Structures are given as structure tokens and as C-alpha cells.
Amino acid sequence: MSHYYPIMLNIQGKKAIVVGGGIIAERKIRGLLEADADITVISPVATEQISRWAADQQIQWKQKNVEPSDTDGAFLVITAVNEPAVNQKVQDSADPEQLLCRSDDQTKGNFILPSLFRQGKLTVAVSTSGASPGLAKRITKELSSSYDESFGEYLEFLDRCRIHVKSVIREPERRKSILTQILDQEFQDMSGQEREQRFLALCSEGGREDE
């Protein structure tokens, strides 16, 4: 049995086609907007939210039925129509090397969209390989009880620390030691000011490497 290959894609500015204008399409578009994709929606009708996005020029909406040429040049294509014949038409017109997700039958595309949990810089993707999307959603919802807004702040702190240590500490072992110590639970439990003070103290112990 083959498994899906998990990957985090940078699709900023990449052309993304969404076929369909309903609630499912709206969910897919929301995720693409968060990734700053260049989104075009193909559908005769659309939800109020999709219409607003189009009016605000966050997306392009072609108010028509999909045609084979609509997928030309797209980096990825998502079908979100409750009509298998339409979805198959889109799949047949797409290039085999394009990324294609069929919402009606995920086994027929070449990628699936996992359920996502985001908290600041943290992104957790949960997939059951199509076996139970509902279970994947339940698991991501449960994650919110373990990783709240304070964890997002802690992750921002870790990001700043990593940048600072790379620019100030030259000795690899000291870098590793400091970055390992700030992963301790005590750092996560500290207030923001306490974290910063303790981190700076760790960096100053033994003097700066570039002095």
C-alpha cells in the first residue's frame, strides 16, 4: 500500500483554480487566501462570501461554466462541485503534472487537503488518507485545548531566539545548548518578560562568541 507524501507548499503568487462556488469551494478558497495564492474561481453562482472576496479583488471570479482551457497554466486545481461529470471533465482537461484535488472523490486526484490546526506559526496537518475526514477534523479541534494563544506567543519567542542566536553565537555547541534549553517547559510557562530576560542571560553566559 502506498502512502501520501506529506509536504508544506509555498504557493504565494501561484495560480490556483477552484471549480465551484458553494460552501466546500469557500472553505478551499479560504485556505488558499491564507497562503497568498493567485486564485481564480470558475462557477456560474457563488456564496455571498466568495462574491465579497471577488468584489474586494482578493480573488478573480469567472461567472460561467468551466471549460477545458480554464485550467491552463494553473499550479493547482481544486474541484468542488457536486457533479462527478463536471469534476471528471476538469480532471481530463488538467495537465497530469498539475496538482489536482477532487473534493467529490479524493482517490482520483493526486493530492488531498488535510484538516488543519493553526496557532500563530504552528501548523498541524491531520489526515486519515481519506478514510474519515470527520475524524481528522475532530482531532484538529482537540488540539486547540493543548495549544492556545499563549503557545503561539511562545513560538514567536522561539523564532526570535533562533535568529538572535544564529547572529550572535558562533560556537555550534553553545547554539545547540541555548536553543535546547529554551524548549524546556519552564520557558513555555514563563511570562513574556521573564522569557526574554532568561534567554538573554543564557546568551551572555560565557561572553559573546564574536567579541
C-alpha positions as CSV (number, residue, x, y, z in Angstrom):
1,M,0.0,0.0,0.0
2,S,1.4,3.4,-1.0
3,H,1.1,6.4,1.3
4,Y,0.6,10.1,0.6
5,Y,3.8,12.1,0.8
6,P,3.3,15.0,3.3
7,I,4.6,18.3,2.2
8,M,4.2,22.0,3.0
9,L,4.0,24.1,-0.2
10,N,4.8,27.7,-0.8
11,I,2.1,28.8,-3.2
12,Q,2.4,32.5,-2.8
13,G,1.5,34.1,-6.1
14,K,0.9,30.7,-7.7
15,K,-2.1,30.3,-10.0
16,A,-4.8,28.3,-8.3
17,I,-8.1,27.3,-9.9
18,V,-11.2,26.4,-7.8
19,V,-14.1,25.0,-9.8
20,G,-17.3,25.5,-7.8
21,G,-18.9,28.3,-5.8
22,G,-20.5,26.6,-2.9
23,I,-19.6,26.1,0.8
24,I,-17.0,23.5,0.0
25,A,-15.3,25.8,-2.5
26,E,-15.5,28.6,0.0
27,R,-13.5,26.5,2.6
28,K,-10.9,25.7,0.0
29,I,-10.6,29.3,-1.1
30,R,-10.1,30.5,2.5
31,G,-7.1,28.2,2.8
32,L,-5.7,29.4,-0.5
33,L,-6.1,33.0,0.6
34,E,-4.1,32.3,3.8
35,A,-1.3,31.0,1.5
36,D,-1.5,34.1,-0.7
37,A,-2.2,32.2,-3.9
38,D,-3.4,33.8,-7.1
39,I,-7.0,32.4,-7.1
40,T,-9.5,32.2,-9.9
41,V,-12.9,30.7,-9.2
42,I,-14.9,29.2,-12.0
43,S,-18.7,28.9,-11.3
44,P,-22.0,30.4,-12.5
45,V,-23.0,31.1,-9.0
46,A,-21.2,31.6,-5.7
47,T,-21.8,32.1,-2.0
48,E,-22.0,35.6,-0.5
49,Q,-18.5,35.2,0.9
50,I,-17.0,34.3,-2.4
51,S,-18.8,37.2,-4.0
52,R,-17.3,39.6,-1.4
53,W,-13.8,38.2,-2.0
54,A,-14.3,38.9,-5.7
55,A,-15.7,42.4,-5.1
56,D,-12.7,43.1,-2.9
57,Q,-10.4,41.8,-5.6
58,Q,-8.9,39.2,-3.3
59,I,-9.9,36.6,-6.0
60,Q,-11.0,36.5,-9.6
61,W,-14.4,35.1,-10.2
62,K,-15.3,33.9,-13.7
63,Q,-19.1,33.6,-13.6
64,K,-19.5,30.8,-16.0
65,N,-19.4,27.0,-16.5
66,V,-15.9,25.5,-16.6
67,E,-14.2,24.9,-19.9
68,P,-11.1,22.8,-20.7
69,S,-8.9,25.9,-21.2
70,D,-9.7,27.2,-17.7
71,T,-7.0,25.0,-16.1
72,D,-4.2,26.2,-18.5
73,G,-1.2,27.4,-16.6
74,A,-2.5,26.6,-13.2
75,F,-0.2,25.4,-10.5
76,L,-3.0,23.6,-8.7
77,V,-6.6,22.8,-9.4
78,I,-9.4,22.1,-6.9
79,T,-12.8,20.8,-8.0
80,A,-15.6,21.5,-5.5
81,V,-18.8,20.6,-7.4
82,N,-21.4,18.0,-6.5
83,E,-21.4,16.8,-10.1
84,P,-19.0,13.9,-10.8
85,A,-19.3,14.6,-14.6
86,V,-18.1,18.1,-14.2
87,N,-15.2,17.1,-11.9
88,Q,-14.2,14.4,-14.3
89,K,-14.2,17.0,-17.1
90,V,-11.9,19.2,-15.2
91,Q,-9.6,16.2,-14.4
92,D,-9.5,15.2,-18.1
93,S,-8.5,18.8,-19.1
94,A,-5.9,19.2,-16.5
95,D,-2.2,18.5,-17.2
96,P,-1.0,15.3,-15.5
97,E,1.8,17.3,-13.8
98,Q,-0.6,19.8,-12.3
99,L,-1.7,19.4,-8.7
100,L,-5.3,18.3,-8.7
101,C,-7.7,17.7,-5.8
102,R,-11.2,16.3,-6.4
103,S,-13.5,17.1,-3.4
104,D,-16.0,14.5,-4.6
105,D,-13.6,11.6,-4.8
106,Q,-10.1,12.2,-3.3
107,T,-8.8,9.0,-4.7
108,K,-9.0,10.3,-8.3
109,G,-6.8,13.4,-7.7
110,N,-3.0,13.4,-7.0
111,F,-3.3,15.3,-3.6
112,I,-5.7,15.7,-0.8
113,L,-6.2,18.5,1.6
114,P,-5.7,17.6,5.3
115,S,-7.6,19.1,8.2
116,L,-5.5,22.0,9.6
117,F,-5.0,23.5,13.0
118,R,-3.1,26.8,13.2
119,Q,-1.9,28.7,16.2
120,G,0.5,31.5,15.2
121,K,3.4,30.0,13.4
122,L,2.3,26.5,14.3
123,T,0.5,24.5,11.6
124,V,-0.6,20.9,12.3
125,A,-2.0,18.9,9.4
126,V,-4.1,15.8,10.2
127,S,-5.0,13.3,7.5
128,T,-6.6,9.9,7.6
129,S,-5.7,9.3,4.0
130,G,-9.3,9.9,3.1
131,A,-10.7,7.2,5.4
132,S,-12.5,9.6,7.7
133,P,-12.3,13.4,7.1
134,G,-14.7,13.8,10.0
135,L,-12.2,12.2,12.4
136,A,-9.4,14.3,11.1
137,K,-11.5,17.4,11.9
138,R,-12.2,16.2,15.4
139,I,-8.6,15.6,16.1
140,T,-7.6,19.1,14.9
141,K,-10.3,20.5,17.1
142,E,-9.0,18.7,20.1
143,L,-5.6,20.2,19.5
144,S,-6.9,23.6,20.4
145,S,-7.2,22.6,24.1
146,S,-3.4,21.9,24.2
147,Y,-2.1,24.8,22.0
148,D,-3.9,28.0,22.8
149,E,-2.8,31.6,22.1
150,S,-0.1,31.5,24.7
151,F,1.6,28.8,22.7
152,G,1.5,31.0,19.6
153,E,3.3,33.7,21.6
154,Y,5.8,31.1,22.8
155,L,6.5,30.1,19.3
156,E,7.1,33.7,18.2
157,F,9.6,33.9,21.1
158,L,11.4,30.8,19.8
159,D,11.6,32.2,16.3
160,R,13.2,35.5,17.7
161,C,15.6,33.5,19.8
162,R,16.8,31.3,16.9
163,I,17.5,34.4,14.8
164,H,19.4,36.1,17.6
165,V,21.4,33.0,18.5
166,K,22.4,32.5,14.9
167,S,23.6,36.1,14.6
168,V,25.4,36.3,18.0
169,I,26.6,32.8,19.0
170,R,29.2,31.3,16.7
171,E,30.1,28.1,18.5
172,P,27.8,25.4,17.3
173,E,27.6,23.5,20.6
174,R,26.6,26.7,22.5
175,R,24.0,27.5,19.9
176,K,22.5,24.0,20.3
177,S,22.6,24.2,24.1
178,I,20.8,27.5,24.3
179,L,18.2,26.5,21.7
180,T,17.6,23.3,23.5
181,Q,17.2,24.9,26.9
182,I,14.5,27.3,25.8
183,L,12.4,24.3,24.7
184,D,12.0,23.3,28.4
185,Q,8.5,23.5,29.8
186,E,9.6,26.2,32.3
187,F,10.2,28.6,29.4
188,Q,6.8,28.0,28.0
189,D,5.2,28.6,31.4
190,M,7.0,32.0,31.9
191,S,5.6,35.3,31.1
192,G,6.9,37.1,28.1
193,Q,9.2,39.4,30.0
194,E,10.6,36.5,32.1
195,R,11.4,34.5,29.0
196,E,13.3,37.4,27.3
197,Q,15.4,38.1,30.5
198,R,16.2,34.4,31.0
199,F,17.1,34.0,27.3
200,L,19.4,37.0,27.3
201,A,21.1,35.7,30.4
202,L,21.7,32.4,28.7
203,C,23.3,34.1,25.7
204,S,25.5,36.3,27.9
205,E,26.9,33.4,30.0
206,G,30.5,32.9,29.0
207,G,30.5,36.1,26.9
208,R,29.6,36.6,23.3
209,E,31.4,34.5,20.8
210,D,32.1,37.3,18.4
211,E,33.7,39.6,20.9
